[in-house]
Amino acid sequence: METELTIEGGGFPPFSARGCQQVLTPIRNGEYRRTVEGKLMFIGNDSHHKYHTKIQGQDKTIPAIEKWWRGQHVRVGCIQRLCQEFISNGVTQTIKLARLPVEGSVIIFDELQKAYRLASEQGVEVTLKEVPPTGKPLFISYRPLLEMMMTHHAIQTDEWGHQVGWVIELEEV
């Protein structure tokens, strides 16, 4: 396998996706305004956070993109990892992730990089094999599986250099 990236409805033939790059950017869902006293305030919806992503590659051929048109809904198994903190209460073994993880991509570790083993993954809930001590911070890193909509894609070819470049932009639905 040349890349961990997955996008349903298309694929990555050999030599089309080695060394891909992905950027996840939060979508703007509000604005900053100043009060008459000069205090900075956020005016917007703070409960819904979605991502815009730009994925690009340069290789010998292009991905199978013929079904990836603007407005197309796809599920993206990201290469960009997300990480969230969990502070143990000494009782709970189950952690709820902010987004659905790509199966098998969850890694849990502490501030000393000691790995913690998973007992199970059930959707956004992951269960540890052991309960960490009370107050112990753990970090959960995973590749998100995002429901997204295609907003743009482009391909380019350098005939003499035998290189093909491509870019795909999507927004989380």
C-alpha positions in Angstrom: 0.0 0.0 0.0 1.4 3.3 -1.1 -0.8 5.6 1.1 -3.0 5.3 4.1 -5.4 7.8 2.5 -8.8 6.4 1.4 -11.6 8.1 -0.5 -14.6 6.1 -1.4 -15.9 6.2 -5.0 -12.4 6.3 -6.4 -9.0 4.8 -5.7 -5.3 5.1 -5.9 -3.7 3.0 -8.7 0.0 2.2 -8.2 2.2 5.3 -8.4 -0.6 7.8 -7.9 -0.5 8.7 -4.2 3.0 8.2 -2.7 3.9 11.0 -0.3 0.5 12.7 -0.2 0.0 15.8 1.9 -3.2 16.7 3.8 -4.1 19.9 5.6 -7.2 20.1 7.8 -8.5 23.6 8.5 -11.4 24.5 10.7 -14.3 26.0 8.8 -15.1 29.5 9.9 -18.4 29.4 11.8 -18.6 32.9 13.3 -16.8 36.2 13.6 -14.8 38.2 16.2 -16.2 41.5 17.3 -15.2 44.1 19.8 -17.5 45.5 22.4 -17.7 49.3 23.0 -15.2 48.7 25.9 -12.8 47.0 23.4 -13.2 43.5 24.7 -12.9 40.8 22.0 -15.9 38.6 21.7 -16.7 35.6 19.4 -20.1 35.7 17.7 -21.0 32.4 16.2 -21.9 28.8 16.7 -19.4 27.3 19.1 -21.1 23.8 19.2 -20.5 22.7 15.6 -17.0 22.3 14.4 -16.3 21.1 10.8 -13.2 20.8 8.7 -12.1 21.8 5.2 -9.3 19.7 3.8 -6.9 20.0 1.0 -5.1 16.8 -0.2 -2.4 16.9 -2.8 0.0 14.6 -4.3 2.6 14.4 -7.1 3.5 11.0 -8.6 3.7 9.1 -11.9 -0.1 8.9 -12.5 -3.3 10.3 -11.1 -5.9 8.8 -8.7 -9.1 7.3 -10.1 -11.0 10.7 -9.8 -13.6 10.4 -12.5 -16.4 10.0 -10.0 -15.1 12.8 -7.7 -17.1 15.8 -8.9 -18.1 18.9 -7.1 -21.0 18.2 -4.7 -20.2 14.5 -4.5 -20.5 13.0 -0.9 -17.5 10.8 0.0 -16.1 9.2 3.1 -12.4 10.2 3.6 -10.0 8.1 5.7 -7.6 10.9 6.5 -3.8 10.7 6.6 -3.8 13.7 9.0 -4.1 12.6 12.6 -6.2 14.3 15.3 -5.3 14.2 19.0 -7.3 14.8 22.1 -6.6 14.7 25.8 -8.3 12.5 28.4 -7.9 13.0 32.1 -8.5 9.8 34.0 -11.0 9.7 36.9 -9.6 6.4 38.1 -12.8 4.6 37.2 -13.6 5.1 33.5 -12.0 2.9 30.9 -14.1 4.2 28.0 -13.2 7.4 26.0 -15.4 9.1 23.6 -13.6 10.5 20.6 -14.7 13.8 18.8 -14.8 12.0 15.4 -15.1 8.5 14.1 -11.6 7.0 13.7 -10.3 4.9 10.8 -10.3 1.4 12.1 -7.0 0.4 13.7 -5.6 3.9 13.8 -6.2 4.7 17.5 -3.0 5.1 19.6 -3.2 6.0 23.3 -0.2 7.2 25.2 0.7 9.3 28.3 3.1 12.3 28.7 6.1 9.9 29.0 5.0 8.3 25.7 4.0 5.1 27.5 1.5 3.3 25.3 -1.9 2.1 26.7 -3.5 -0.9 25.1 -7.0 -0.9 23.7 -9.6 -3.5 24.7 -12.0 -2.4 21.9 -13.1 0.2 19.4 -16.9 0.7 19.0 -17.5 3.7 16.7 -16.4 6.8 18.5 -15.9 4.9 21.8 -12.6 3.3 22.7 -12.1 1.2 25.8 -8.8 0.7 27.5 -7.6 -2.6 28.9 -6.6 -1.0 32.2 -7.9 2.0 34.1 -5.2 4.7 34.4 -4.6 6.4 37.8 -6.8 9.3 38.8 -5.7 12.6 37.3 -3.4 11.0 34.8 -3.6 12.7 31.4 -3.7 10.5 28.3 -3.5 11.5 24.7 -5.6 9.7 22.0 -4.3 10.1 18.5 -6.2 8.8 15.5 -6.9 9.2 11.8 -10.5 10.5 11.4 -13.0 9.0 9.0 -14.9 12.1 7.8 -18.1 12.4 5.8 -17.2 15.1 3.3 -18.3 16.8 0.1 -16.1 17.5 -2.9 -15.6 21.2 -3.5 -12.7 21.2 -6.0 -10.2 19.1 -7.7 -7.5 19.7 -10.3 -4.8 17.6 -12.1 -1.7 18.7 -14.0 0.9 16.9 -16.0 4.6 17.6 -16.6 5.0 15.6 -19.8 8.8 15.7 -20.0 9.3 15.3 -16.3 6.9 12.3 -16.2 5.2 13.8 -13.1 1.5 14.2 -12.5 0.2 16.5 -9.7 -3.2 16.6 -8.3 -5.2 18.4 -5.6 -8.6 17.6 -4.0 -10.5 20.0 -1.7 -13.4 18.8 0.5 -15.6 20.1 3.3 -17.0 18.1 6.1 -20.8 17.7 5.9 
